[in-house]
Amino acid sequence: MKTLLAAAVLLFAPIAAHAGCAATDFAVQDFKVGAGSGAGARMSMKGALVNHCTEAAAAQIQIEAKDSSGKVVQTKKGWPAGTTNIAPGQSVDFDMGRLFRFQSDMQTYTVSVVDVRAW
């Protein structure tokens, strides 16, 4: 029974590790999108992810590219800091443009924080 209890504690420990911070504790600042010209155009989707939580943690962001009617054309998620926690009050720069393929109907972009965890 003790072994089962210890296994349960270890199983749920990662969940508790990120319970102290929420997506609302992070902010994306200075998000800018750019694209080169031509068929092989490389996209640039740069910004800074800022940790406003009182604990070190990492956040996953989602970027949606939309056409002129607001229909989502492409969606990608990524962890700007990878598996590194961001200290409270600190930020990490990112560029997620490499994840997207340029499409001429992309008109607007939204970025949001969708997950938080402590590594």
C-alpha positions as CSV (number, residue, x, y, z in Angstrom):
1,M,0.0,0.0,0.0
2,K,2.8,2.4,0.8
3,T,4.4,1.7,-2.5
4,L,1.2,2.5,-4.3
5,L,0.8,5.7,-2.4
6,A,4.4,6.7,-3.1
7,A,3.9,6.0,-6.8
8,A,0.7,8.1,-6.8
9,V,2.6,11.0,-5.2
10,L,5.4,10.8,-7.9
11,L,2.8,10.5,-10.7
12,F,1.0,13.7,-9.7
13,A,4.1,15.7,-8.7
14,P,4.6,17.2,-12.1
15,I,1.0,18.5,-12.1
16,A,1.5,20.2,-8.8
17,A,4.8,21.7,-10.0
18,H,3.1,24.0,-12.4
19,A,-0.1,24.7,-10.5
20,G,1.4,27.9,-9.0
21,C,1.4,29.9,-12.3
22,A,-1.3,30.3,-14.8
23,A,-1.4,31.5,-18.5
24,T,-2.6,34.9,-17.2
25,D,0.7,35.3,-15.4
26,F,2.5,35.5,-18.7
27,A,2.4,38.2,-21.4
28,V,3.6,38.4,-25.0
29,Q,5.1,41.8,-25.8
30,D,6.2,43.5,-29.0
31,F,4.8,40.7,-31.2
32,K,5.6,41.5,-34.9
33,V,5.1,39.5,-38.1
34,G,7.0,39.9,-41.3
35,A,7.6,37.9,-44.4
36,G,10.0,38.0,-47.3
37,S,8.8,37.9,-50.8
38,G,8.6,35.0,-53.3
39,A,7.7,31.4,-53.1
40,G,10.3,30.4,-50.5
41,A,9.6,33.4,-48.3
42,R,10.7,33.0,-44.7
43,M,8.3,34.3,-42.1
44,S,9.3,36.2,-39.0
45,M,7.1,36.1,-35.9
46,K,9.1,37.8,-33.2
47,G,8.1,38.8,-29.7
48,A,9.0,38.5,-26.0
49,L,7.4,36.2,-23.5
50,V,7.4,37.8,-20.0
51,N,6.9,35.9,-16.7
52,H,4.8,37.9,-14.3
53,C,4.3,34.9,-11.9
54,T,6.1,34.9,-8.5
55,E,7.7,31.5,-9.5
56,A,10.0,30.4,-12.3
57,A,8.0,28.7,-15.0
58,A,7.7,28.3,-18.7
59,A,4.8,29.0,-21.0
60,Q,3.6,27.6,-24.3
61,I,2.2,30.1,-26.9
62,Q,-0.1,29.6,-29.8
63,I,-0.1,31.7,-32.9
64,E,-3.0,31.8,-35.3
65,A,-2.7,33.2,-38.8
66,K,-6.1,34.3,-40.2
67,D,-7.4,35.4,-43.6
68,S,-9.4,38.6,-44.2
69,S,-12.7,37.0,-43.0
70,G,-11.1,35.9,-39.7
71,K,-10.9,32.2,-40.7
72,V,-7.9,30.5,-39.2
73,V,-5.5,29.5,-42.0
74,Q,-2.6,28.1,-39.8
75,T,-2.1,27.4,-36.1
76,K,1.2,26.5,-34.4
77,K,2.2,26.1,-30.8
78,G,5.7,26.4,-29.2
79,W,7.6,26.8,-26.0
80,P,9.7,30.0,-26.5
81,A,12.0,29.1,-23.6
82,G,12.1,25.4,-24.5
83,T,12.5,23.3,-21.3
84,T,14.0,26.2,-19.4
85,N,12.0,28.1,-16.8
86,I,11.8,31.8,-17.0
87,A,12.6,33.6,-13.7
88,P,9.9,35.9,-12.3
89,G,10.0,39.3,-14.0
90,Q,12.2,38.0,-16.8
91,S,11.5,37.5,-20.5
92,V,12.7,35.4,-23.4
93,D,12.7,36.5,-27.0
94,F,11.3,34.2,-29.6
95,D,10.7,33.9,-33.4
96,M,8.2,31.3,-34.4
97,G,8.2,32.2,-38.0
98,R,10.0,29.1,-39.1
99,L,7.0,27.0,-38.1
100,F,4.7,28.7,-40.6
101,R,4.5,28.5,-44.4
102,F,3.7,31.8,-46.0
103,Q,0.3,32.0,-47.7
104,S,-0.8,35.1,-49.5
105,D,-4.2,35.0,-47.7
106,M,-2.7,35.5,-44.3
107,Q,-3.9,38.9,-43.1
108,T,-4.0,39.0,-39.3
109,Y,-2.3,37.1,-36.5
110,T,-3.2,36.4,-32.9
111,V,-0.8,35.1,-30.2
112,S,-1.9,33.7,-26.8
113,V,-0.5,31.8,-23.9
114,V,-2.1,28.3,-23.8
115,D,-0.1,26.3,-21.2
116,V,2.2,26.8,-18.3
117,R,4.6,24.3,-16.6
118,A,7.7,24.3,-14.4
119,W,10.5,22.1,-15.7
